[in-house]
Every structure is written in C-alpha cells, then in structure tokens.
Amino acid sequence: MRVSTGRATQSDARMFTVVVECLGVGSQRRAERRLTVPFALLQSLVGTIARQGGRIKAVIAADGAGAADGLAPETTAPAAPSAPAPSEVAAAPNPPAAPTVSHADVPVNLYKPKAPFIGSVIDNYSLVGEGAIGRVNHITFDLSGGDPQLRYVEGQSIGIIPDGVDANGKPHKLRLYSIASSRHGDNLEGHTVSLCVRQLQYEKDGEVINGVCSSFLCDIEPGAQVKITGPVGKEMLLPADEEANVIMLATGTGIAPMRTYLRRMFEPGERAKNPEYQFRGKAWLFMGAPKTPNLLYDDDLNRYLAEFPDNFRYTTAISREQQNRDGGRMYIQDRVLEHADEIFAMIEDPKTHVYICGLKGMEPGIDEAMTTAAAAKGLDWSTMRPQLKKAERWHVETY
C-alpha cells in the first residue's frame, strides 16, 4: 500500500502530519508522535518509520481534512515505499498559502551608479560598548529631495560609492549594505535610511589595512554628502501575513535586516504607521557576537522582549563569553542545535519563514546543526532545505 500524497502537479508546499507509534527509544517508543513534513519528504519519512519499526496510525493533510489514501489507525508502514503511481494518487487539498510581499510592488534600482542619488549624513554614532571588538556605527542619511523619491522596503540594500579614487585613479566601485531602518526611517518621517556598518580591518604583510568604504562611512561627519544607489534585493522580504512566524539568525552587522523587521513588528510608532500590518505571530531572533558589548541594538531588543513577551524571543550566542555543551565557544549553530525541536516545530508550520544574515562562514554550521536536528526526526535536511527555498520560506543573505 502506498501513502497518497495528492496530485503530482500540486504545490510542494503542502504539509502532511504522520501520526506514528513505536518510534524512537524508551518512553518515546511507547508514545504517540506527530511528525509534520512537506509533500516532498512524505515518502522518505514513511520509509524511515518502516526501517525503525514504527507503526503509522494516520497520515493527515495539513488542513485536517482527513487521512490520506484512507490510512486508518494501526496501519503498519510499508517496508520499502515508492513514489505513488498516477493511477493510485488521490487528491489532497493545498493548505492556504501565507500572503507574501508582491515583488511587483518592491522598488528596485531607482538610482544607478552612473546617476546616483546624493544624500546627506544626518547622524553617525557608535553601536558598540566599551570593551567591544572592532568598530560598528549606525549611520543615517537624508533622502529628501529626490526625483524619483528614493524609497525602499524592509529587507533591501542600498549601494554606497565612497569618495576618492582607487590605486588606478578610477572612482571607487559601490559597496552594498543591508538597510537597517524600516521604510519610514528611524524618525518615522519617510525620508531617511540607516545603515549598520562595521569597519573592515585586516592584516597584510604585517600592515593593518582598513576597508575603503566601511572606513569612509564610519569616519563620515554629519552634513557630508554621499552617493547612494538602489535599492536592490527581493530575497529578504517579509511576508505580509500578520500571523507569520519569523526565525532570524544573525551575526554582527547581519542584524541590520532583522532590525527592520522587528521595528516594523514592535516599534510603537511603526505600528501606528502601519494599521494594515499589526504583527501577531512569533518572532525569534538568534544573535551572534564575540562579546556582550558587541550585541547591536540590544536595548531596543530587550525593550521589545519586555513589551511583547508572547510574540518575541531573543537568544544570544556570545562566542568569547559562553560555552556550548561540548565546552567550546558558543556560536549560532550551537544555539540552533540546542533548540532544534522547537525550531523544527515552527518550520513545520507553513507560515514560518527563516532569515539568515551575516558572514558566509555561518552557513555551514547552521546547515550542520539543521541536518543533525532533521535526522533526529527521520528527515533529510538536504532535501528539505531546497523545498523551503522554493516555497519562499528560507531567506539567506551572507557575505
């Protein structure tokens, strides 16, 4: 007998709950468990259950309409499941899709490198505390006076062209930075944009080299004019659904887009500006930093935590101050592994989106943690992740 998973032409975003007994060890083996997976992983899960001696009681479509293919309680899983033949496949309704931002409504490339917008610096201040490693600044630019108006939405980036010329005497090329302010700006007046910039420094041949654009921005004075391009990017857009769940994994200045989401969700002035978007879902931020003074926007995050305890959760990984369960430094991937069951329970909900932003080196660790967590539930992360990406629920911006 094959498990019916619906017409092959239907969306892979469909979710199914498998009710199973006799899976796991000890008390887990005696307990009934419910495992929710997307369409693409259903057959794989059934095979895993069979190999581990589990007993399937029911397979239920995500909308709760009933068991797929008439699976009744006490049905034993097949030993070697195969993909359902077209003649054996029964229809299963799709769960309602969570509303997403219409990409057609997102502004892109209003200003290009050959004709950039000229903005002026309003403010530039340090974001790190005493004893922090490195230099990180919050920089705000005035965008008023442009034609067209330089507008943007949460999750986008802008380009900055630093003053001066390179070693060949040519103008510097632009650098992209994730926007750290909501579309209304920090002052909520709709004509500013803010960036969170870490000064790049590295050593070469015994000499400390400062990054061109990051140093230019960290040193810039209020009133100075700056060439700005963009905005660009549609990868990191928030879903429009007010009841969506949002898991955010950030390190360092990767907090920038997360700050835009959280301001839109929880900042009182933003909520007043957005009567059509009053966030009621669950938002969980995992923030990685080397030391406590390097936790960016920490005061605001703790304020949101105090004011919206039912909707916001804030977990830090401070590598030089905290230890993981093996006694090593605590990184984002260690926190993911610690909370794997909760994270997967959220991911199994079609309304959950995951956002990752920070250094590219964080990706392998997160993938490793998710692979381990998935395997513990009989799932294959290498298959599951592309399906989440295809469903526009897995968003990554690393550098």
ABEGO torsion letter per residue (X at the ends): XBBBAEBAABBAABBBBBBBBGBEBEAAAABBBBBBBBAAAAAAAAAAAAAAGBBBABBBBAAGAEBBGGBBBGBBBBABBBBBBAAABBBBBBBBBBBBBBAAABBBGABBAABBBBBBBABBBBABBBGBBEBBBBBBBBABGBOBBBBBBBGBBBBBBBBEBBAAGBBBBBBBBBBABBAAEAAGAGABBBBBBBBBBBBBGGBBBBBAAAAAAAABBBGBBBBBBOBBEAAABBBABAABBBBBBBBEAAAAAAAAAAAAAABAAAAAABAABBBABBBBBBBBBABAAABBGAAAAAAAAAABAAABBBBBBBAAABBBAAGBBBBAAAAAAAAAAAAAAAAABAABBBBBBEBAAAAAAAAAAAAAAAAAAGBBAAAAAAAAAAAGABBBBBX
